[in-house]
Amino acid sequence: MKTLFLLIVTLLYSFPSLANKELAPSFIAVFNEGSRIEVINYLSEHMSKSRIETYGIDAHVGVFLNSQNTFGRLDVIKVLPPSNGNERVEVISNNNKLKYNLIINKEKGAPYKINYFTLQDAKSENNSKKSISKKELALDLSSFINNLSMKDAFSGSVLVAKGNDVIFKGSVGYANKTWKIKNNIDTKFSLGSMNKMFTAIAALQLIEKGKLKFDDKLIEFVDNSWLPKGNSDSITIRQLLTHTSGLGNFFNDEFNQSNKEVYRNLAAYKPLISQSELLFTPGSRNRYSNSGMLMLGLVVEKVSGESYYDYVQKHIYNKANMLNSGSFELDSVTDNLASGYLKRMHSDQWVDSIYARAIKGSPAGGGFSTVEDLHQFSLALTEFKLLGKELTEDAYTEKTKYNSAFWYGYGFSVSSEPNNRIVGHGGAYLGVDARLDIHLDSGFIVVILANQSDVVAPVRRKINELIGKYGL
């Protein structure tokens, strides 16, 4: 192993464009052959001091180990010219056979250590205009996810539909690795931040009924003791919906060090939010905010007179015929609930994330659902059964005029390519990866739910390539 490791480094350093002790050769060698301990040693030496101080070495090691597991060996295709100081190498993943541009972002000045790395999709060279059938799409996708599962590179459920017509649904991997319980189509997966869609819809329903306004102030609905110091009393409902409130992220050091069993209701999050700092003047810019969405859940409770969980169950899940969705407490017995798994710095084995997660999901994320339930949700949404046409379309229209991100509406991610608008949301946490894509123009609905970290992106990419060929 050591001999092979050194040989790879030597061969990669022979690339002319990677001379002068660039980091890409050694990075790829460690990615391909490095053990957990070698990864720890490499990143401890080569990650920038500021990034280690900000996120901790364990976070960087975790990202690296999970990426190793997802992509497998990276075979170099060609070295690309540097861009803005970033090293770039085109590679192909041995696990999924897709091409990527490995980007290594480094410090602008000496000692030029790594800030972060990413694997960006490389442009596909497959220009085939051959149309594929429904059966061919299903067979190709089934083969793809089964191959990933055999390499431990995907565990979860996938559904692809065109409107009501389900083209493919399937499950691979284990819902519980200890007891070898396999995932099935009814397995309930954690959604991560995908729950933000439901929170946004709940608020928009109350706006549609005239019980709430976009420009209402948050302070009208919550006690001042909830709010960080600063201009918190100027935060509006619209700013909570668009992540422009200045509120930050309650997944902080205090949360990480706390007893996760206490988080059974919204009130439990009060110390995490009230003792944080407002990041900027409300409305002046955007920053993705879990705290903001949790506060929006409090508003829903105050205005509706129901608990957040009861409101979402009654006005969203029930209306959309979502029979297997909810914010289930992790210490309760719930049928077909998937455990979450990931690679971490402290273990050579898979790690169950249950002890790192709040005991119950919140308006910011952490609820559970199935691929079939999310298909039902997508149909109910686009058929205007949850909201009227005007507010539904408003929810998934970008809000840059309010200083929101170009890719975000009200609780929905937005892609606005001509004739290929895609709305939905993703979700990611320890042992959680999820994605819902609703293709508004073509009618495709794609649901990918995984109980394993950082595995959805290749599956999503493959599906998009397949549906691009469907019925040409």
Secondary structure, DSSP 4 states (H G I P E B T S, - for coil): -HHHHHHHHHHHHTSGGGTTT-SHHHHHHHHHH--HHHHHHHHHHHB-HHHHHHH-HHHHHHHHHHHHHHH--EEEEEEEEEETTEEEEEEEETTT--EEEEEEEE-SSTT--EEEEEEEEPPP-------B-HHHHHHHHHHHHHHHHHTTS--EEEEEEETTEEEEEEEESEEETTTTEEP-TT-BEE-GGGHHHHHHHHHHHHHHTTS--TT-BGGGTS-GGGSPSSSGGG-BHHHHHHT-S----S-SHHHHHS-GGG-SSGGGGHHHHHTS---S-TTSS----HHHHHHHHHHHHHHHSS-HHHHHIIIIITTTT-TT-B---TTS--TTBPP-EE--TT-SS-EEGGGGS-SS-BTTB--EE-HHHHHHHHHHHHTTSSS-HHHHHHHTS--GGGT--TTB-SSSEEEEETTEEEEEEEEEETTEEEEEEEETTT-EEEEEEESBTT-HHHHHHHHHHHHHHBT-
